[in-house]
Amino acid sequence: MLRIGRSLAYQLARDYLRTGGSDGIPVLRLGRSSLRVPRWALMELVTTGRVVRLRDAEAPVEGASFAR
């Protein structure tokens, strides 16, 4: 979707976690080594350029979907 490599994607995910959600790709950490990107948060980043702070955001009620 973003047409970036795996290394850059992981770097952007680390940036998101390090900055508390102000920069990078929005991710949720599940356990020690698993990261998940909610599809709706990624679409928000792609369409508006706005990085969503997941701890402050609510998923859209209608049509909410998450990356699997």
N, C-alpha and C positions, 0 to 999 in steps of 0.2 A: 504494500500500500504506500509506504513512504519511499520505496526504491533506494534503501540504504543497506549497507552491509551489516552483518551480525555484530561485528566488533563495535561499530558506531552505535548501533541500537543499544548494546549493553552499556556503552559509555554514557549515552544519554539517559538511560535508566539509572545509572549510578549518580549522575548529576541531579536527577530528580530527587532521589533519596537523600543526597547530601545537602541540597538546598532547601529541603522541606517542602518541595512542590512548587517552587517558583521558576524552575528552569528544567528543561529536559523532556523526556517522554513520561507521561503519567503511568506509574506502575503500582501494583499492590504486591507486597512480599508475603508469600505463603510459606511458612517454615523458614529454614535457613537458606535454601538454595533455589527456591522456586519464585519466579516473578511472573505476574500476569498483567496484561494491559487491557483495561476495559475498552471494548470497541467504541462505545459512545464517547469516552474521553479522548480517544485517538481521533475520532471523526471531528470532535470540537477543535482539536489542535490543527488538523488538516484544513478544515473549512474556514476557521476564524483566526488561526495563529495564536489563540489563547491557550495557555497551559492551565489545566484544571487541577486545583489542589483537591485531591480525592477525599481528604479528611473533612473538607468543608462543603463538598458538593453532594448533591443527591442525583441519582440516576434518573433520567426522564422516565416518567411513569408509563406513558404510552409508547410502545415500540422500543422499549429498552432492550438492548442486547449486549452481551459480553463476549469478548474474544474467547474462543475455546482452544 
